[in-house]
């Protein structure tokens, strides 16, 4: 999760797509053209839970600002799957 957050901060769409599971991966994220671009302010990992040998859940809150606006938060519970020794992001639900 931390590496994916860092990739968002650095606009490393290549890494984000490579670490996204093939069954749910979008064709593009279009990070380079997102306007206004978010300024990422921090990541708080609230929970990491290993469901079984190949599945995990990560709950996090990422803080960001769009332009000169107010600080916003993205609270998500993400699902990951382990394949060929690598963890892949599957999907997530927005938390409360």
HULIN-V677575 format. One record per residue. N is the residue number from 1. RES is the residue in one small letter. SS is DSSP state (H for helix, E for strand, - for the rest). Layout:
N/RES/SS ; N/RES/SS
This chain:
1/x/- ; 2/x/H ; 3/x/H ; 4/x/H ; 5/x/H ; 6/x/H ; 7/x/H ; 8/x/H ; 9/x/H ; 10/x/- ; 11/x/- ; 12/x/- ; 13/x/H ; 14/x/H ; 15/x/H ; 16/x/H ; 17/x/H ; 18/x/H ; 19/x/- ; 20/x/E ; 21/x/- ; 22/x/- ; 23/x/- ; 24/x/- ; 25/x/- ; 26/x/- ; 27/x/- ; 28/x/- ; 29/x/- ; 30/x/- ; 31/x/H ; 32/x/H ; 33/x/H ; 34/x/- ; 35/x/- ; 36/x/- ; 37/x/- ; 38/x/E ; 39/x/E ; 40/x/E ; 41/x/E ; 42/x/E ; 43/x/E ; 44/x/E ; 45/x/E ; 46/x/E ; 47/x/E ; 48/x/E ; 49/x/E ; 50/x/E ; 51/x/E ; 52/x/E ; 53/x/- ; 54/x/- ; 55/x/E ; 56/x/E ; 57/x/E ; 58/x/E ; 59/x/E ; 60/x/E ; 61/x/E ; 62/x/E ; 63/x/E ; 64/x/E ; 65/x/E ; 66/x/E ; 67/x/- ; 68/x/- ; 69/x/- ; 70/x/- ; 71/x/E ; 72/x/E ; 73/x/E ; 74/x/E ; 75/x/E ; 76/x/E ; 77/x/E ; 78/x/E ; 79/x/E ; 80/x/E ; 81/x/E ; 82/x/E ; 83/x/E ; 84/x/- ; 85/x/- ; 86/x/E ; 87/x/E ; 88/x/E ; 89/x/E ; 90/x/E ; 91/x/E ; 92/x/E ; 93/x/E ; 94/x/E ; 95/x/- ; 96/x/-
